Amino acid sequence: MNHSDETDDDRFAFFSREELLEQQCLLLENELVVMGEELTAPREKIATLVLMWTGIKNELRQAELELRQAKHQLDTRTTGRLLTPSPLPPS
């Protein structure tokens, strides 16, 4: 065989398994960075919503307490009136 028949040309070289894995790792690292950046805004929105919910929840508890107190006062006044004898009409 003639030496010129052999292909010593780099055109036909393939990537090694290690090179392919390194490239895949780089792609995954870049994707991870991008996804991390994309998650930052939603995380901040979620944190804001949690704070808002906490405030609303506290306001709701306060309003429920005030409602219970108002109902209790109303029940007390109504019960007090019913138990008090009404004056007799003049005869």
Backbone torsions as a table, in degrees:
resi	resn	phi	psi	omega
1	MET	NA	145.7	-178.8
2	ASN	-85.9	139.6	-179.7
3	HIS	-63.3	-27.3	-179.1
4	SER	-71.8	-16.9	178.3
5	ASP	-76.7	-21.0	-179.8
6	GLU	-74.3	146.0	179.8
7	THR	-99.2	103.4	174.8
8	ASP	-100.6	17.7	-174.5
9	ASP	-86.7	138.4	179.8
10	ASP	-76.8	-6.7	-179.1
11	ARG	-62.0	-29.1	-175.3
12	PHE	-99.6	11.8	-179.8
13	ALA	-75.9	141.2	177.2
14	PHE	-109.8	156.6	176.7
15	PHE	-69.5	145.0	177.0
16	SER	-77.2	165.8	178.9
17	ARG	-59.9	-41.5	179.8
18	GLU	-62.5	-42.9	179.5
19	GLU	-64.9	-39.4	177.8
20	LEU	-64.7	-41.3	178.8
21	LEU	-66.3	-39.1	177.5
22	GLU	-62.7	-42.5	179.3
23	GLN	-64.4	-42.4	178.4
24	GLN	-62.8	-40.3	177.7
25	CYS	-62.9	-42.2	178.1
26	LEU	-62.3	-43.2	178.5
27	LEU	-62.6	-42.7	179.3
28	LEU	-66.4	-39.0	177.9
29	GLU	-63.1	-43.4	179.2
30	ASN	-64.7	-40.9	178.4
31	GLU	-64.0	-39.1	178.5
32	LEU	-62.8	-41.8	178.7
33	VAL	-63.0	-46.1	-179.0
34	VAL	-63.3	-44.3	-180.0
35	MET	-65.5	-36.7	176.6
36	GLY	-62.0	-41.7	177.8
37	GLU	-66.1	-38.4	179.7
38	GLU	-68.8	-26.6	-179.5
39	LEU	-81.6	-17.8	-176.8
40	THR	-60.6	-49.5	-178.1
41	ALA	-62.9	-47.9	177.8
42	PRO	-61.3	-35.8	178.1
43	ARG	-63.5	-40.9	178.6
44	GLU	-65.0	-39.5	178.5
45	LYS	-65.0	-41.1	178.5
46	ILE	-62.9	-43.2	179.0
47	ALA	-61.5	-40.8	178.1
48	THR	-63.5	-43.6	179.1
49	LEU	-63.6	-37.6	178.1
50	VAL	-63.9	-43.5	178.0
51	LEU	-63.4	-42.2	178.7
52	MET	-62.4	-44.4	-179.7
53	TRP	-62.0	-40.0	179.2
54	THR	-60.9	-44.5	178.4
55	GLY	-64.0	-43.6	179.8
56	ILE	-65.7	-39.7	179.6
57	LYS	-61.8	-42.3	178.4
58	ASN	-64.8	-41.6	177.8
59	GLU	-63.2	-40.2	178.9
60	LEU	-63.0	-44.1	177.9
61	ARG	-60.2	-42.9	179.6
62	GLN	-63.8	-43.3	179.7
63	ALA	-64.9	-39.5	177.8
64	GLU	-64.5	-39.7	177.7
65	LEU	-63.1	-45.5	178.9
66	GLU	-62.7	-38.5	178.5
67	LEU	-64.6	-44.0	178.1
68	ARG	-61.5	-42.1	179.3
69	GLN	-64.1	-41.6	179.9
70	ALA	-65.5	-41.4	177.7
71	LYS	-63.2	-41.0	179.6
72	HIS	-62.8	-44.9	178.9
73	GLN	-62.8	-41.7	179.8
74	LEU	-65.0	-43.3	178.2
75	ASP	-62.7	-40.6	-179.7
76	THR	-64.1	-44.7	-179.9
77	ARG	-65.8	-43.8	-179.2
78	THR	-64.9	-43.9	179.5
79	THR	-64.6	-41.1	179.1
80	GLY	-62.5	-38.8	-179.9
81	ARG	-70.4	-38.7	-178.4
82	LEU	-68.7	-32.0	-178.1
83	LEU	-81.3	-22.6	-180.0
84	THR	-78.4	125.2	-179.5
85	PRO	-68.3	138.4	178.8
86	SER	-82.0	148.1	-178.8
87	PRO	-64.6	148.9	179.7
88	LEU	-75.1	142.4	177.6
89	PRO	-69.0	150.1	-179.3
90	PRO	-63.8	140.7	-179.3
91	SER	-99.0	NA	NA
